[in-house]
């Protein structure tokens, strides 16, 4: 499971659990361990948490580790009172080292994740460009691009919105992005909305999570470009539009 999919409280719970485990192990061998040995084990816990979770969890491990070190391993035991002033400096140094180590470890992990994402993005773009070169027909190319987009959305855990007009079917999009699939519905008033209700049924059967309603303006906007090209409603073909369609069918 990726870090983005893990609830934040899981990281804090893991930090507290690892500090508790380290405390239990050191408590069993307290008579044989020096204070520096215990401190090093707590720092190791901080590094382990920082390498797996967010910076906040590592900071919590640092604070809990110092508190446990003071409470269990610094005389007098089982109290936060410190009779030896030297330990105050020890606590400060431990906290500073733990925070620096946690920040550096978190930065290294972030850089590694960024490098992995760049590599995955480069591989995906290379595969897409190679498949596009081998695919004939604009419709097939559009369908290929939409499949890649759906897979990328699933990997990134971001919504993928399938439209009523699409290069692939709604069912195929839902299979490619089952956890993040949305559906955009256009209002289709013809045939007593039967087409719209059919699309809704298909979306529900496909496991769509969110329905996006598209609402256009109540009146048709003035579009000078379409008027200049003779694209009016109802459409009336002219010699000019027929010639343009013959020259540029796409």
C-alpha positions in Angstrom: 0.0 0.0 0.0 1.4 3.4 -1.0 1.9 6.1 1.7 -0.8 8.2 0.2 -3.3 5.5 0.8 -2.3 5.0 4.5 -4.2 7.0 7.0 -1.9 9.5 8.8 -2.7 8.1 12.2 -1.2 4.8 11.2 2.2 6.4 11.0 1.9 7.9 14.5 0.6 4.6 15.9 3.6 2.8 14.3 6.0 5.4 15.8 4.5 4.9 19.3 4.5 1.1 18.9 8.2 1.0 17.9 9.2 3.2 20.8 7.3 1.0 23.1 8.9 -2.1 21.7 12.4 -0.6 22.0 11.6 0.4 25.6 10.5 -3.1 26.5 13.6 -4.7 25.0 15.9 -2.3 26.8 14.0 -2.7 30.0 14.7 -6.4 30.0 18.4 -5.8 29.7 18.6 -2.6 31.6 21.2 -4.0 34.1 23.5 -4.8 31.2 23.1 -1.7 29.0 24.7 1.6 29.2 22.7 4.8 28.7 24.4 5.4 25.4 23.3 2.0 24.2 19.7 2.8 25.0 20.0 6.2 23.3 21.4 4.7 20.1 18.5 2.2 20.0 16.0 5.1 20.2 17.7 6.9 17.4 17.6 3.8 15.3 13.8 3.7 15.9 13.6 7.4 14.7 15.5 6.5 11.5 13.2 3.5 10.9 10.1 5.6 11.3 11.4 8.4 9.1 12.3 5.9 6.4 8.7 4.6 6.2 6.4 7.4 7.3 6.0 11.2 7.2 8.1 13.6 9.1 5.5 14.1 11.8 5.6 10.5 12.8 9.4 10.7 13.1 9.2 13.8 15.3 6.7 11.9 17.5 9.1 9.0 17.8 11.9 11.4 18.8 9.9 13.0 21.6 8.5 9.7 22.9 11.9 8.1 22.8 13.4 10.9 24.9 10.5 10.7 27.4 10.8 7.0 27.7 14.6 7.2 28.1 14.1 9.7 31.0 11.2 7.8 32.6 12.7 4.3 32.5 16.5 4.5 32.2 17.5 7.7 34.0 17.7 7.6 37.9 15.5 8.1 39.7 13.4 5.7 37.7 9.7 6.1 36.8 9.7 9.8 37.2 10.5 12.7 34.9 12.5 14.4 37.6 16.2 14.7 36.6 18.7 14.9 39.5 21.8 14.9 37.3 21.9 18.1 35.3 24.2 16.4 32.7 21.2 14.4 31.5 19.4 17.6 30.5 22.2 18.2 28.0 21.9 14.6 26.9 18.2 15.0 26.3 18.8 18.1 24.2 21.5 16.5 22.1 19.3 13.4 21.6 16.4 15.5 20.4 18.5 17.6 18.1 20.2 14.5 16.6 16.9 12.7 16.2 15.2 15.6 14.5 18.2 16.1 12.1 18.3 12.4 11.3 14.6 12.2 10.8 14.6 15.2 8.4 17.5 13.9 6.4 16.0 10.4 6.2 12.6 11.9 5.1 14.4 14.0 2.5 16.2 10.9 1.1 13.0 9.0 0.9 11.2 11.8 -0.8 14.0 12.1 -3.4 13.8 8.3 -4.0 10.1 8.5 -4.5 10.4 11.4 -6.9 13.0 9.5 -8.9 10.8 6.5 -9.1 7.8 8.6 -10.3 9.9 10.2 -13.0 11.1 6.8 -14.1 7.5 5.5 -14.2 6.4 8.6 -16.1 9.2 8.2 -18.7 8.4 4.5 -19.2 4.6 5.3 -19.6 5.3 8.0 -22.2 7.7 5.8 -24.1 5.1 3.0 -24.2 2.4 5.4 -25.3 4.5 6.9 -28.1 5.5 3.5 -29.4 1.9 2.2 -29.4 0.6 5.4 -31.1 3.2 4.9 -33.8 1.8 1.4 -34.4 -1.9 2.4 -34.3 -3.7 3.5 -37.4 -6.8 5.7 -37.4 -7.7 8.7 -35.2 -10.4 6.8 -33.3 -8.1 4.0 -32.4 -5.4 6.5 -31.3 -7.9 8.4 -29.1 -9.0 5.1 -27.5 -5.4 4.2 -26.9 -4.7 7.5 -25.2 -7.8 7.2 -23.0 -6.7 3.7 -21.8 -3.3 5.0 -20.8 -4.9 7.9 -19.0 -7.2 5.6 -17.1 -4.3 3.4 -16.0 -2.3 6.4 -15.0 -5.2 7.8 -12.9 -5.5 4.4 -11.2 -1.8 4.3 -10.3 -1.8 7.9 -9.1 -5.1 7.5 -7.1 -6.7 10.5 -8.8 -10.2 10.6 -10.2 -10.7 9.6 -13.9 -13.8 11.0 -15.4 -15.3 9.0 -18.3 -17.5 11.0 -20.6 -20.7 10.0 -22.3 -18.8 10.6 -25.6 -15.6 8.7 -25.3 -13.1 6.6 -27.3 -13.7 3.6 -25.0 -16.8 2.2 -23.3 -17.7 3.1 -19.8 -17.3 -0.5 -18.7 -13.7 -0.7 -20.1 -12.8 2.6 -18.3 -14.2 1.2 -15.1 -12.0 -2.0 -15.4 -8.9 0.1 -16.0 -9.6 2.5 -13.1 -11.9 0.7 -10.8 -11.0 2.7 -7.6 -11.1 6.2 -9.1 -13.7 6.0 -11.9 -16.2 9.0 -12.2 -18.8 9.5 -15.0 -19.8 12.8 -16.6 -23.4 12.7 -17.8 -24.8 15.1 -20.4 -28.5 15.9 -20.3 -30.1 13.9 -23.2 -33.8 14.9 -23.4 -34.7 13.0 -26.4 -36.8 9.8 -26.2 -38.0 10.8 -22.7 -34.5 10.7 -21.2 -34.2 7.0 -21.9 -30.7 7.3 -23.2 -29.7 9.2 -20.0 -31.3 6.6 -17.7 -29.6 3.8 -19.6 -26.2 5.5 -19.1 -26.9 5.9 -15.4 -27.7 2.2 -15.1 -24.5 1.3 -17.0 -22.5 3.6 -14.7 -24.0 2.0 -11.6 -23.4 -1.5 -12.9 -19.8 -0.6 -13.7 -19.1 0.6 -10.2 -18.8 4.4 -10.8 -18.1 6.3 -7.6 -19.1 9.8 -8.5 -21.6 11.2 -11.0 -20.7 14.5 -12.6 -23.6 16.5 -14.0 -23.0 18.8 -17.0 -25.2 21.8 -17.2 -25.0 24.0 -20.3 -26.3 27.5 -20.7 -30.1 27.8 -21.3 -29.6 29.7 -24.5 -27.2 29.1 -27.4 -24.2 31.4 -27.2 -23.2 33.4 -30.3 -20.1 31.8 -31.9 -18.8 34.0 -34.7 -16.4 31.4 -35.9 -19.1 28.8 -36.4 -21.3 31.4 -38.1 -18.5 32.4 -40.5 -18.0 28.7 -41.4 -21.8 28.1 -41.9 -22.2 25.8 -38.9 -25.7 26.7 -37.8 -28.6 24.9 -36.3 -30.4 23.3 -38.0 -27.4 22.5 -40.2 -27.8 23.5 -43.9 -24.9 22.2 -46.0 -23.7 24.7 -48.6 -21.2 24.3 -51.4 -18.5 25.9 -49.2 -19.1 23.5 -46.3 -19.1 20.5 -48.6 -15.8 21.6 -50.1 -14.3 22.1 -46.7 -15.4 18.7 -45.5 -14.0 17.1 -48.6 -10.6 18.8 -48.2 -10.4 18.4 -44.4 -12.6 15.4 -43.4 -11.2 15.3 -39.9 
